[in-house]
Amino acid sequence: MASQQVSKIFVIGGTGAQGIPVIRGLVKDKKYSCRVLTRDTTSKRAQELLSLGNVELMEGTFGDESKLQQGFSGCDGAFVNIDGFNTGEKTEMYWAIRSYEIALEQGIKFFVYGNLDYALKKGGYDSKFRTGHYDGKGRIGEWILFQNQKNKERMGAALFTTGPYIEMTISSMTVMTPTVEDGVVTWRVPLGKGSVVHVALDDCEYYVRWLFDHPERASGLDLEVAIAPIPYVELAAAFEKVTGHPAQYIDTSLEDYWKIMFRDRAGDIPAGYNADPKDKSTMSFKDNFTGFWNTWKNDVIKRDYALLDEIHPDRIKSAEEFLRKEDQKGREAGKGSLWDRVQKENQTAILKIGEDGRKGKL
Ligand SMILES: NC(=O)c1ccc[n+]([C@@H]2O[C@H](COP(=O)([O-])OP(=O)(O)OC[C@H]3O[C@@H](n4cnc5c(N)ncnc54)[C@H](OP(=O)(O)O)[C@@H]3O)[C@@H](O)[C@H]2O)c1
């Protein structure tokens, strides 16, 4: 097989929470350069990427075939994270398939797909686990691995399967944003005694770099990453230990969770902000995240931690380790302690969608 070592990587989703560390990992020693597709080359995040060096920006949307042709053309690698919270499940699947096909057509040698677990299948096809933004990726992930059996000589492909970023537990505008109630940091979520297989964004930097550095091993691989299964009792205890301030997890019924989440707003808005609310296949935000929480509550999703230890021995291995590092990082960056950062007035958005207020073009 010809080498599938690449040098120039077309990135979709580069300005996002996941894309930024991924690109940092690729360009930090100048081994790779990245062409980043963004709808706005002037945004703060796009400009920060430019300042890393070895990064070029290309204005456009993944929802335009001519932009995909142009973006893949002249590159030999690809990292594709299609934003399902823009498109909704159905449209995400279409553009993910077209991205793979156009990548082949344009001569990409190695393709990494930003994937999520196929929760419905892993939950035994019980509709209570139906999570559009997971299933939409997970189905296409399987389809890509299937195509790769035939296409791997022409273009290798790997899945990079993540999960909820642990940074979301200390950030604003996420489904697990904490509140500070009478001086106690509080997570009110419908998790029961289940655990979330949270992922640390800094580790994404390492893992995706590893995939591109090892195409012969990575081709056909579904690299499913996580820190560990984290029950929120453990998250709260870790927060207390690291900061010295009280924290608690309050198991919350789905009904109460949605009351808190939406207050007097409508819960039936589509999960994808550009999905058609009149299309019966469009999942509402509420239905989508009901499936999401049921999936974690029932510990549906597993990981092979021995494999992760082998690939990334220095990976973050517990909530406490993450919080400790994050506390130190924040202090060094002049953002204050973790305790300061979770106060409502100091919280910041880790997700671009949160910063952008769930809007933007398809
Ligand atoms: N939140 C989580 O815990 C988590 C974990 C794993 C995977 N995911 C998945 O990751 C995806 C979102 O990425 P993220 O987590 O990095 O969120 P994010 O911070 O909100 O970033 C969204 C990214 O998608 C890009 N984007 C959106 N619409 C686009 C379009 N039409 N054309 C080109 N680029 C577009 C944005 O670029 P511009 O705005 O610059 O155009 C930005 O880079 C979703 O599919 C989500 O399900 C999320």
The ligand as an SDF file (V2000), in Angstrom:
LIG
                    3D

 48 52  0  0  0  0  0  0  0  0999 V2000
  -20.7540   19.1810   22.7280 N   0  0  0  0  0  0  0  0  0  0  0  0
  -20.1520   18.0020   22.8490 C   0  0  0  0  0  0  0  0  0  0  0  0
  -19.8720   17.5300   23.9530 O   0  0  0  0  0  0  0  0  0  0  0  0
  -19.7700   17.2420   21.6280 C   0  0  0  0  0  0  0  0  0  0  0  0
  -18.9230   16.1640   21.7720 C   0  0  0  0  0  0  0  0  0  0  0  0
  -18.5600   15.4620   20.6470 C   0  0  0  0  0  0  0  0  0  0  0  0
  -19.0530   15.8090   19.4070 C   0  0  0  0  0  0  0  0  0  0  0  0
  -19.9020   16.8530   19.3020 N   0  0  0  0  0  0  0  0  0  0  0  0
  -20.4330   17.1660   17.9630 C   0  0  0  0  0  0  0  0  0  0  0  0
  -19.5670   18.1180   17.3670 O   0  0  0  0  0  0  0  0  0  0  0  0
  -20.3220   18.9380   16.4560 C   0  0  0  0  0  0  0  0  0  0  0  0
  -20.1380   20.3910   16.8060 C   0  0  0  0  0  0  0  0  0  0  0  0
  -18.7680   20.7030   16.9470 O   0  0  0  0  0  0  0  0  0  0  0  0
  -18.2120   21.3200   18.2950 P   0  0  0  0  0  0  0  0  0  0  0  0
  -18.5440   20.4060   19.3800 O   0  0  0  0  0  0  0  0  0  0  0  0
  -16.8150   21.7320   18.0760 O   0  0  0  0  0  0  0  0  0  0  0  0
  -19.1910   22.5930   18.5070 O   0  0  0  0  0  0  0  0  0  0  0  0
  -19.0190   24.1660   18.3290 P   0  0  0  0  0  0  0  0  0  0  0  0
  -17.9660   24.6710   19.2460 O   0  0  0  0  0  0  0  0  0  0  0  0
  -20.3800   24.7360   18.4690 O   0  0  0  0  0  0  0  0  0  0  0  0
  -18.4960   24.3380   16.8310 O   0  0  0  0  0  0  0  0  0  0  0  0
  -19.3130   24.1990   15.7070 C   0  0  0  0  0  0  0  0  0  0  0  0
  -18.3910   24.1540   14.5070 C   0  0  0  0  0  0  0  0  0  0  0  0
  -19.1210   23.7890   13.3350 O   0  0  0  0  0  0  0  0  0  0  0  0
  -18.8350   24.7360   12.3170 C   0  0  0  0  0  0  0  0  0  0  0  0
  -19.9750   24.8540   11.4310 N   0  0  0  0  0  0  0  0  0  0  0  0
  -21.2930   24.9140   11.7810 C   0  0  0  0  0  0  0  0  0  0  0  0
  -22.0610   25.0200   10.6820 N   0  0  0  0  0  0  0  0  0  0  0  0
  -21.2120   25.0300    9.6220 C   0  0  0  0  0  0  0  0  0  0  0  0
  -21.4070   25.0970    8.2100 C   0  0  0  0  0  0  0  0  0  0  0  0
  -22.6310   25.1630    7.6770 N   0  0  0  0  0  0  0  0  0  0  0  0
  -20.3190   25.0620    7.4110 N   0  0  0  0  0  0  0  0  0  0  0  0
  -19.0710   24.9730    7.9460 C   0  0  0  0  0  0  0  0  0  0  0  0
  -18.8160   24.8970    9.2680 N   0  0  0  0  0  0  0  0  0  0  0  0
  -19.8870   24.9240   10.0950 C   0  0  0  0  0  0  0  0  0  0  0  0
  -18.5110   26.0150   13.0450 C   0  0  0  0  0  0  0  0  0  0  0  0
  -17.7340   26.8430   12.1890 O   0  0  0  0  0  0  0  0  0  0  0  0
  -18.0240   28.3990   11.8540 P   0  0  0  0  0  0  0  0  0  0  0  0
  -19.0450   28.8910   12.8520 O   0  0  0  0  0  0  0  0  0  0  0  0
  -16.6920   29.0380   11.9890 O   0  0  0  0  0  0  0  0  0  0  0  0
  -18.5440   28.3760   10.4670 O   0  0  0  0  0  0  0  0  0  0  0  0
  -17.7000   25.4670   14.2120 C   0  0  0  0  0  0  0  0  0  0  0  0
  -16.3910   25.2100   13.7920 O   0  0  0  0  0  0  0  0  0  0  0  0
  -21.7700   18.5080   16.5960 C   0  0  0  0  0  0  0  0  0  0  0  0
  -22.0990   17.6340   15.5420 O   0  0  0  0  0  0  0  0  0  0  0  0
  -21.8130   17.7850   17.9410 C   0  0  0  0  0  0  0  0  0  0  0  0
  -22.8070   16.7890   17.9840 O   0  0  0  0  0  0  0  0  0  0  0  0
  -20.2400   17.5990   20.3770 C   0  0  0  0  0  0  0  0  0  0  0  0
  1  2  1  0
  2  3  2  0
  2  4  1  0
  4  5  1  0
  4 48  2  0
  5  6  2  0
  6  7  1  0
  7  8  2  0
  8  9  1  0
  8 48  1  0
  9 10  1  0
  9 46  1  0
 10 11  1  0
 11 12  1  0
 11 44  1  0
 12 13  1  0
 13 14  1  0
 14 15  2  0
 14 16  1  0
 14 17  1  0
 17 18  1  0
 18 19  2  0
 18 20  1  0
 18 21  1  0
 21 22  1  0
 22 23  1  0
 23 24  1  0
 23 42  1  0
 24 25  1  0
 25 26  1  0
 25 36  1  0
 26 27  1  0
 26 35  1  0
 27 28  2  0
 28 29  1  0
 29 30  1  0
 29 35  2  0
 30 31  1  0
 30 32  2  0
 32 33  1  0
 33 34  2  0
 34 35  1  0
 36 37  1  0
 36 42  1  0
 37 38  1  0
 38 39  2  0
 38 40  1  0
 38 41  1  0
 42 43  1  0
 44 45  1  0
 44 46  1  0
 46 47  1  0
M  CHG  2   8   1  16  -1
M  END
$$$$
